[in-house]
Amino acid sequence: MPWPTLITFIAYFLALMAIGLFFYRKSRNLEDYLLGGRGMGAWVTALSAQASDMSGWLLMGLPGAIYVSGLSDSWIAIGLFIGTVLNWWLVSGRLRIYTKNTNAITLPSFFEERFSDPTGLLRIVSACIILVFFTIYASSGLVAAGRLFESTFNVSFSTAVLTGGIIIILYTFLGGFLAVCWTDLFQGLLMILAIVVVPVVAFHNIGGTESIVESLDARNIARGFIPEGTAPLLAIFSAMAWGLGYFGQPHILVRFMGVQSLAKLRRSRVIATVWVAISLTGAVIIGMIGIGMFESLDIAQREHEKVFIYMIREMMGPWLGGIMLAAILSAIMSTIDSQLLVSSSALTEDLYRRIVRRKAGNREIMIIGRACVIVISIFALIMAMDPRDSILGIVAYAWGGFGAAFGPLVLFALFSRRTTWQSALLGMVVGTVVLVVWKHGPWGSMMYEIVPGFLANTVTILIADFFFPQTNPDILVQYRESTRI
């Protein structure tokens, strides 16, 4: 048992619990619990958005993919960077204004108010989609936590998953949005420290670029960017299509909704862009250095997804190594806590209050919301118990699900005055169905499923807008007022 690492982890856990307890009494109503009272500053907004985005796949899944396939999967990082920049510059400002003007505190409630849906179907269906894909998404983080604890403390995978899950549940349950955002600020700083320091030390120790190139030649993957049997342009396009997912990620979009002002948001854009550029570059470099350091990791046993953990063990001392390993845990926790909170909001605000008890008070909703965090966590824990699951594979499905279901809908909501609730509902349903069918059909290996899902959603909305154009004068006036930035 590495005692210095254990002590570091315990100190880290206690800090998270302290933050959760501190903000427990700060959450006086549902808007405080879910959006922090729309009072988040620039640094907290930026690092919270990016830390909640870059989960365990940043420090485990992506480096593992690079380790296996070489630079072919670096196109994923390029697509994610482009998607991040576009999301901050195109979506963040308009979404902040529009959700404030419509008094929406969740993405489904924004859809309902933005398109004036009299049936409630838009809100209910989108809440159900959030619950399904976030449960899948959260399970990927718990798998990553399981691999981290399993390899660090030599415990069983199931025990490791449960340990990580309980810690995350506790501080999310207590503090809500404020606790999640402030812990994400701390976790984002820790992640960037690890992703810069460890690769620099490892690169120097293995002998630089020459050693990496020799290892690539030895494994016969230096022949190009594209895996064997894949059309080059199609593979590049498919990998870069990860960037499309940003427009539909509720746990990222809710950060835009919670920022204090547009002035703070403009500063957040710059901070977030720099952070994500450094982080994605570091993740790719970690995978490439891993090729030179570890020649025989067992791919079937998913050891390649532990390449960063092994690198820390070999390069860092026990105390500094404990801090660097805590950074991996930060990446995992900073996403799961956000997913649990958004899923809880979908159950309470968008389903319980919409269907079960419309007149439910704030205290009742707060209790239901915290209970939902536990319920959703249990389902995610059950799904995460299979150690054979791939972190990046699970994330890809959930990420694609949100991108295909909500990405076009968010863009049309913010940039099209013609779109109606009928068009939005049809597009969301068609995009989701196409994504699921493509994923599980014979075409799944040809192209990332977000591409056909996103396109199907977009085309459906465009066609439906022709038959159901927006004529409600109140909606048109609101659109003009909410898109002036």
Sequence and secondary structure as in RCSB ss.txt:
>XXXX:A:sequence
MPWPTLITFIAYFLALMAIGLFFYRKSRNLEDYLLGGRGMGAWVTALSAQASDMSGWLLMGLPGAIYVSGLSDSW
IAIGLFIGTVLNWWLVSGRLRIYTKNTNAITLPSFFEERFSDPTGLLRIVSACIILVFFTIYASSGLVAAGRLFE
STFNVSFSTAVLTGGIIIILYTFLGGFLAVCWTDLFQGLLMILAIVVVPVVAFHNIGGTESIVESLDARNIARGF
IPEGTAPLLAIFSAMAWGLGYFGQPHILVRFMGVQSLAKLRRSRVIATVWVAISLTGAVIIGMIGIGMFESLDIA
QREHEKVFIYMIREMMGPWLGGIMLAAILSAIMSTIDSQLLVSSSALTEDLYRRIVRRKAGNREIMIIGRACVIV
ISIFALIMAMDPRDSILGIVAYAWGGFGAAFGPLVLFALFSRRTTWQSALLGMVVGTVVLVVWKHGPWGSMMYEI
VPGFLANTVTILIADFFFPQTNPDILVQYRESTRI
>XXXX:A:secstr
  HHHHHHHHHHHHHHHHHHHHHHTT  SHHHHHHGGG B HHHHHHHHHHHHS HIIIIIHHHHHHHHGGGGHH
HHHHHHHHHHHIIIIIHHHHHHHHHHTT  SHHHHHHHHHT SSSHHHHHHHHHHHHHHHHHHHHHHHHHHHHHH
HHH   HHHHHHHHHHHHHHHHHHHHHHHHHHHHHHHHHHHHHHHHHHHHHHHHHHTSHHHHHHHHHHTT TT S
S TTS HHHHHHHHHGGGGGGGG HHHHHHHHHBS HHHHHHHHHHHHHHHHHHHHHHHHHHHHHHHH S   TT
TTGGGGHHHHHHHHHS HHHHHHHHHHHHHHHHHHHHHHHHHHHHHHIIIIIIIII TT  HHHHHHHHHHHHHH
HHHHHHHHTT TT  HHHHHHHHHHHHHHHHHHHHHHHHH SS  HHHHHHHHHHHHHHHHHHHHSTTTTTS TH
HHHHHHHHHHHHHHHHHS    HHHHHHHHHHT  
